[in-house]
């Protein structure tokens, strides 16, 4: 990232302004896809039980660690050459196990608090977030965990003499997987009985229960779905950056939450649009201003959006009933 | 006879079935644990010399974890708390819905006096107990450290406990206070006693500045925005190297003096002036009484303010913001005062922290600190002064004690470091606590205004945390 930005800045000096822009657009969309996938977990949980699942960023981090361990194990079994096959297995394993984590977390830390005072689940989630980050620190150690570079081949999109715009295989894979998963989840939420139950719980939990919807089960499934997408994001994060750390849950988590709020919390397409926007803003900020303050920019956007646009781009305004 | 025998048989059968059910659930929990442990605990990734990851299996640890969960789940079922594990959306009703008269007032006031006496005498008790050499650790690591958090807890209590505004970025004001003292003392040579109020004022100013835009937010959103502000301040401190020296932090901060007399071994130092033998203990004891005085100031100001219209307005705001507005309370000013006052006490504590440490860096002001202070307030019962103090003793004293548990090394092997598990236990404790004691340790409220008879009210009857 930093290096790309630096070389980009060089190109801007020598005149390849258009090419730099396109390159940053590609990078931004890749990063935004990852944020969007995490943001869906925030938005779905907030939609259904009205809670900011503070630990979601750490669930994403757990997903990337599960992916890392599985990948290292698989490459020792299958050999280095079967990268595509191992990544596919890694994806499935990470989705399953991360879902199990989030299911357990919901069961242990949030479900008993339903009906308690409103901020209780938020406080519990903060505790969970600290617990998960430190659990990984204790069990896996505090150092960065590197993986060998994967899917590094690139395709040249624009070949200009000053600056060649390229897109790497991993960027294509990330955007492709995101698009496919979104289509799948959109179908799941809009067209299946499960999605109908979810939307019913979102509107009125008590009424849904009266009409025979198993509310607890629906909420559990929502957490499982959010975690599965976070796990996919975790795999992508590992592939894209080539390094994972126990601390990686917090900042991407906050950025994804910003994306969810920006898109309008509760709205699935909103989360994706928000994620893409946040990814683009981060990348362009780093390329044209400074990389030092890119996290400050993310947090500032979060504050600005919450204060001035609390219902987001696609969200419904929250009407307060007295 | 036969009938009785049959009854007993049925009862036995029921008990056996109950046990079978419990074992089944426990086995399920253990199975889930196995699933959770599989990659994270079972296989450790270590870096080899050529920077490649190698896998180290640890199945014994997984077996221990699963066994512990299995036994723990059975134990839990017998303690009778299991209901909440399997319970669904139905809310657990907390007992004590009815008001109970305050009969134990005299006992409470006696206890308060005794506690205060102990706290005032603590340095001397420590010296008497473990001698001159050993007592520094106790006074500094336990006494001063706990009192800093008691003070921060009481400061945040104004914002969270009284005004009901969930603030996840409180540590920002602590940082403002610390950096104000450090920079002004180093660059302009101003004294601790001048800078202490100045740091408080600067922190209060930032409280108003950050509080103003977020006033219209409530609940979760307010919490997240304050978190964002806290992080922005920390990131700016990291990145603006010219101003704050970035990650490296600021060292060599002037230490507080005894009204102009420095605590050092020189001829005009404290020990020499008073004809005593030099020991660093004097400074520690002095710092202890400074932070004790500051903490008590926070408590007294809070208690007095609660009786003033502004304090009543805070508590009214916490219970129902819309009703407040309907009754003509200026919600903007009320919230801002709470923010500013809470921030001011945070600023005092920050200035004291910088003076005590002599070195500060952005590492001391992470989100975890905010969470820790919030924990203390929540565990203390949101609004209860004494509860917050007890919670601070439990949380900070408990984690400090963890460093002392050397005998654990004998059990778990030499490379076992209990301090490493500090935050792990802390996070877990937070989850457990909010689950089993969601209202904190002191979960009754004594109204400051009352008609005829003073009644303590269970917090379950008030809907604080709503706004």
Interface residues (C-beta under 8 A of the other chain):
Chain A: X51 X52 X62 X65 X66 X68 X69 X70 X72 X73 X76 X93 X97 X100 X101 X104 X107 X108 X109 X111 X112 X113 X114 X115 X116 X117 X118 X119 X120 X122 X123 X124 X126 X127 X128 X129 X130 X131 X132 X133 X134 X135 X136 X137 X138 X139 X140 X141 X143 X145 X146 X147 X205 X209 X215 X216 X250 X254 X257 X292 X293 X295 X296 X299 X300 X302 X303 X306 X307 X310 X320 X322
Chain B: X32 X35 X36 X38 X39 X40 X41 X43 X44 X45 X46 X47 X51 X53 X55 X84 X85 X87 X88 X89 X90 X91 X92 X166 X168 X213 X214 X216 X217 X219 X220 X221 X223 X224 X225 X227 X228 X229 X231 X232 X235 X236 X239 X322 X367 X368 X371 X374 X375 X378 X420 X421 X423 X424 X426 X427 X428 X429 X430 X431 X433 X434 X435 X438 X439 X463 X464 X465 X466
